[in-house]
Amino acid sequence: MPAASGLFAHYEPDTARRFRDRLRTDRIAWLTLTADSGMPQPGPVWFLWAEESGDVLIYSRSTARRLDWITRSDQASLHLNDDGQGHDYLVLTGALRRLNTDYPAPDRHDAFLSKYRPLMESVFGDPARYAAMFSVPLIFTPHRARGH
């Protein structure tokens, strides 16, 4: 499993920098897991990239089907949208796992709160309401990257 520095080693420096910038600043990513039926199931998620480790933090609803799916298979992908013309996209493939319950809630995780407070307030009213709904921390560990 490559750390963040190795994940983009096969790209030109400008492309790798652009990918890192987008992982820091994009607000929405698409997380895809496979349902029990074998059908891929993409869904939009809020995420926080830890550049040092390369891991991506995602908070999930406790009732989300993805929690059942990752017990069967931890394989997942996370991708960032393109520019509308098939360029400037990033797809990460790797493993998704559930963290233990004593991990900080999203309204008590400083970096996550810093990135998403305005959205939490505009969509959910306040960070505490978001945290009550999205209470299960997940970590996506990318193994490979592809993009343009």
Number of C-alpha atoms within 10 A of each C-alpha: 13 14 15 19 13 14 18 20 12 11 16 9 11 9 15 18 13 14 23 17 11 16 22 15 13 15 16 16 22 18 24 18 25 19 16 12 6 8 9 13 14 17 13 14 16 19 26 24 22 14 14 9 14 21 20 19 21 23 23 20 16 14 12 11 14 22 19 12 15 18 11 12 15 19 18 22 25 26 21 21 15 13 9 8 7 10 11 16 17 19 19 20 19 17 20 27 17 17 13 10 10 7 13 14 21 25 21 13 11 13 14 19 17 10 17 18 18 14 16 19 14 10 12 14 12 15 22 16 14 21 20 14 15 18 20 23 21 19 18 25 26 25 18 15 20 15 18 14
